Amino acid sequence: MNAPIARAEGLVRMKRIALGLLALAALTYVTATLLEPRHAAWGYVAAFAEAAMIGAIADWFAVVALFRHPLGLPIPHTAIIPANKSRIGVNLGQFIVTNFLETERVLAKLRSFDPAGRLAAWLSQPQHAEQVGVHLASAARYGLGALDDERVRHFIRSTVVARLEQIDVSRLGGQLLDVLTVNGRHQALLDEVLTQVAALVQDEGVQQKIADVIAKEVKYLRYLGLDNLAGQLATNKIVAGVGRIIGEMGDDPAHPLRQRFDEFVAGFVERLKDDPDYRLKGETIKREVLSHPALAGYLQDVWGELLAWLHADLDREDSSIRRRVAQAALSLGEKLRDDAAMQQWINTQILEAAPQWIERYRGDIRDYIVARVDEWNTQEMTDELERNIGRDLQFIRINGTLVGGLIGLVIHAVTQGLLR
């Protein structure tokens, strides 16, 4: 049996008990009144029963008046709850924000709660970290299912292409090179290139290829049998020249070739950023790439493969994503548990941020409660309140019957005593 039904049945049972006591008092009053001439004791019983009826009826009126008009009569100040629903909502909202959301009360609770310490203790338990992995994996599966939709794929394709269309390729390239060449970083790149060139020309196989090319070009020496010798001599000179140039550039930061390289790079960067011709070429290349059908297909394939891989991984019992999330959560919990300074920092940040959030949303919470209560159906709200507190209110009727009867008995006894 669910709770609402149980409460309703409990209310009905208590109403029957209270009504039964009233009926018993009425029956007792009638009987005692009829038998009073036979013995004076019946007068005391009648006084008890009469006062009990009065108390029961008065308390019945008071209880019923909370929820509706007694006997359907529009008596003033009855049906109190339905008539004051809006005021109840306002008072309820004000009561909650004043007694539960007052800034100092919330801050005091946060200080004693120690959110960082509790989070660290919770996450540092392997079973809890595993729960984090399971819940996040479930959320991820749901999200992937929602994203695996043609409308989403179309939106991503159109969004990516639209964003790429807004990029000034030439200027972006210039700005990127500007960052890469700051503080002479490109000189280090030049040194690396020269080192690789030196290693290349020192290779015997490369030298032989150079010699062969040169030998083929000196045809007039072929008849004298000197073509290979000429090729070898020329190759040796090339290798020696490259080595000499690399050595000179390595020893002299102000070498003319380095300066020319600097000038070329600086000029190229400026042209990329400001030269209309370069920008036009960049835009032309970009449009050709973006309008190519293969790009849309590529984006769709990449998106589909990514979703398929994520789905396959998350569906496995030994999901690497779930395992990594659990490991990360456990590691975070352990590190946070052992770092008191970090816990203090987190708690401090929460305590510093809490007041502005409390002040910002306290009024919204109050307004929400007021609006929500005001939206309730009056009859449904009244019935729900009666189901929840009506059973306890029936004890007022029962107590009124018994207490009223005792008071009536005392009054009758005192009266009889004074009259004698």
N, C-alpha and C positions, 0 to 999 in steps of 0.2 A: 504494500500500500504506500503510495507516494505521500509526501508531506502535506500538500494542500488538502487532500481528501481526509487525511488523519486529523488535521486541524478542524476541518468542517464538522466531522463526526464528533470530535471532542466538544465543540461549541454546542451542537444540538443536544448532546448528553447533559451538559451543565445547565442549559436552559430548562430541560425537563426536570432536573433536580430542583432548581429554584422555583419553577412553577408548581412542582409537587409540594414543596414546603408551604407555598402560599395557599394552595388548596387544602392542605392539612390544617393550616391555621384557621382558615375559614370554617372548615368542618368542626374543628374544636370549639371555635367561638359559638357556633350555632348550638352545639351540644351543651356546652357549659352554660349558656344563657337559659336554655330550657330547664336545666337541672339546678340552677342557682337557688330557686325557692326551697329546695329540699335540704340544701346544706350550704353554709356560707363559704366553704372552700371552693365551690364552683365559681364564685365571684372572682377569686384570684386567677383561676384558670381562664375565665372569660376575659379578664383584663390582660393577661399575658397574650392570649390569642388575638385580641383586638389590636393591641399595640404591634404584634408581629405582622398582622395584615397591613397595617399602616406603613410600617417600616419596609415591608416587601414591596408594596405598591409604589412608595416614594422612590425607592432605589431602582425599581424597574423603570419608572419614568425617567430618572436621571441617566441610566445606562442607555435606554432607547433614544433619548434626546440627543445623545452624541452622534448617532448615525442617521436618524430619520425623525419625522414628526410622529409622536405617540398617537396611536389609533388613527393616523392620517390627518389629524387636526393641525392646522397651521398656527400652532401656539408660538408666540414670540420666543426667541432664543432656544429653539429646538432645531434638530438636524444641523448641529453645530459644525460637524466636519464637512459635509457637502457645501454648506453656506460659506465656509471660510477656506475653501481649497486653495485659492490664490495666496491668501495670507499665510496659510500653513507652508506653502512652497517657499515664500520669501523668508519666513522665520527658520524653516529647516535649512535653507541654503546659508543664511547668516550664521546659524548655530554651527554648522559644519566648518565653514571657513574660519570662524572665530575660535572654536575649540579644538579643531583638528589641523587647520592649515595656518595657524598663527606662526609667524616667521621664527620666533625664538623657540617655540615648541618643536617645530620641525628640525631646526638646527640642533637642539638638544638631543632629539632622537637620533639624528645622523651621527652626532659625536659618540653616543653610546653604542650605536650599531656597528661602527667601524667597517664601512663597506669594503675597503681595500683588503683588510685582514680576512673578512669572511669570503671574499672572492678568491683570494689566494688559497685559503684552506680548502675551499670547495674544488677549485680547479686542480689542486695538487693531488687529488684523489684519482687514481687511474680510471675507476669506473665512471666518475663524473666527466673526466676528459673524453672518455669514449662516448658518453651521452651527447656531449657537444658535437663530436664528429658525426654521430648518427643523425642528430636533429638538423645540422647544417647540410648533411648529404641529402636528407629528405627534402629540405627546402630547395636545395639545388636541383633535385630531380623535378620537383614541381615547376621551378622556374624554367628549366630546359624544355619541359613539355609545353609551357606557355609560349616560349620563344620559337619553338619548332613550328612555325606557321608562315605561310607564304606572305601574309601581310607584314609580318616582322622582317622577313628576308627582303621584301621590296623596300621597306622603310630603311633598313640598314644600307642596302645598295644605293638608294637615292641619297641618303644622308652622307655617306662616305664620298660619293661622287660630287655632291654639292659642296662639301667642305674642301675637297681637292680643287674644285673650280675656283674657289675664293683665294687660293694660295697664289701669291706672286712668286713664281718659281725663280725668276732671275734675281729679284731682291733677296729672297730667302737664301739662295745660294751664296750671294755676296755677303750677307750677314753671317752665314755659317763659316765661310772662309775667313771673314774678319775675326771671328772668335778663334778659329784654328791657328791663325797666324800671329795672334797677340803675343808679345814678349819673345818674338823670334822663334816661335815653335816650328815654323816651316823650315828654318835653317837646320834643325835637327833632322827633319824629314829629308832635306837635301843631303845631309851627311850620310844618312842611311842609304839613299839612292846611289850615291857615289861609292859607298862601300860595296854595294851589291854589283855595281858596274865593274869595279876593280876585281872582285872575285870572279866575275864572269869572264873578263878578258884574260885572266890568269889561267883559266881552264885550258888544258892542252887540246881538247877536242874543239873548242871554240876557236882557238888560235889556228888550228889546222883548217877549219872552214874558211876563216878570213884569208889565210894564205892561198887556198884553192881559188877563191873568188878573184883575188888580185892576180894570180898566175893566169887565169883565163882572160883577164883584161889586157895583159901585156903580150899580145899575140906576136909582135915583132921579135920578141926574145925567145919565142918557142922554137924557132928554127935554129937558134944557137944553143938550145938546151939550158937557157938561163931563167926560164919562166918560174920554175919552182924556187930557185934561189932568190929571185926578186920578190916573190910573194912572201917568202920567209923573212927576208930583210925588212920588208914593209910592215909585216905583222909585228916584228920585234919593235920597230919604231913606234907603232900605234900603242902597243902595250906600255912601252917606256913613257910615251907622252901622256897616256891616261894616268899612269902612276905618278908622274911628276905633277900634273895638274891637281890630282887629288891631294897630294902631299902639300902643295902650295896653298890650296884652299883650306886644308885642315889647320895649317900653321898661321894663316892670316885671316882673321875675321873680317878685315876690310878688303879682301881680295876683290878685284873688279868683277869677276864672275858672280861672286856672292851678291855684290851690289846690284848687278844687272838682274839677278834672280829676284832680289827684293823689289826692285822697280817693276819688274814684270808682274809679280804677284799683287803688289799694291795697285797697279793700274788695272789688272784684271778684276780685282775685287770692286774697284770703283765703277768700272764699266758695267759689271753685273748689277750693281745697285742703281745706277743712274743713266746708263746709256739706253736710249729708246730702242735702238736696233737689237741690242742683246735682250731686252725685255720682250720685244716683239717675237724674237726667235724662241724664247722660253715659253711664251704663251702659245705659240703655234705648236710646239712640241707637246705641251700639256694638253691642248685640245685634241690633237691627233690621238694621244694615248687614251684620254678619257672617253672619246667617242668610239674607240675600237670595241667591237662586240666581245672580244676575248676578255676585256677587263671585267665586265658584268658577270660573265661566266666564271671567271677566276674567283671573284668575290663570293659568288654563290657556292662554288665548290669548297672554298676555304671555310665558309660559315657552316656548310653541311658537314664537312669532315670534322670540324671542331665539335659540333653538337653530337655527332655520332660517337666520337671518342669519349666525350664526357659521359654520355649515356651508358656506353659500354663499361666504363670504369665504375660509375656509381652503382650499376646494377650487380656488380660482382661482390661476393662476400668479403673478399680481401681487397676492397677498393683502395687504391693508393691515395686517392684524394681524401677519403674518410680517415685513413690511417694517418696521413700527414696532418690533417686538421686536429685529430686527437693528440698526436705527438706535440704539435705546436701549442695546444691548449694546456697539456700537461707540463711542458717546458715553461710556459708562461707562468703557470700557477706555482711551480717549484721556485723559479727565480724570484717571483714576487713574494712568496712566503719567506724567503731567506734575505730579502732586502727591505729592512725596516724603513730606511730612508725613502724608498720608492713608495711604500705604503703610506707613509706620512704625507708625501707629496700629493698622492692621489686623493687622500682624505681632505687635505687642505684645499685642493682645487675644487672638490665637490662642495665643501663648506663655503668657499668664496663665491661659487657660481649659483648655489642654491637660492640665496635671498632674491636675486633678480628674477629667477624663474618663478619662485613662489609669488612674488609681488605681481609678476606679469600675468600669471594664469589664475590667481586666486579669484579675481573678479569674474573671469570667464567660467570657472567652476560653479560659483554661486549663481550666475545667470543661467547656466545649463540646468542646474537643479530646479530653479524657479520655472524655467520654460518646460522642463520635463514634467513636473508636477502639474503645471497648468494644462498640459496636453492630455493628461490622464482623463479617461472617462469617469465622471463623477460617481456614477453608480458602481462601476468596477472598483474604483479606489476605495469607496466606502465598504463594499463587500470584502475586499482584501484586508482592510484594516480590522474589520470585525472578526474575520477568520483568525487573524493573528493575535488580537488582544481581547476579543470578545469572551473567550473562555475564562480568562482571569477576571473580567468585569462581572461575570455571573457570581463570583464569590462575594461581590459587593451586595448583590441581592440576597444571597444566603445569609451573609453576616447581618444585613439589615433586618432580615426576618427574626433571627435569633436575638440580636442585641435589642431591637425594638420591643420584642416580647418581654425581655428581662426588665427593660426600663419601665414598660407598662406595668409589670408586676410590682416593681419597687414603688411606683407612684400610687398604685392601688393600695398597697400595704401601708404606706405612709398616710394616705388619706383615711383609711379605716382606723388607723391608730389615733389620728388626731380627732376623728369624730367620736371616738369612745372617750 
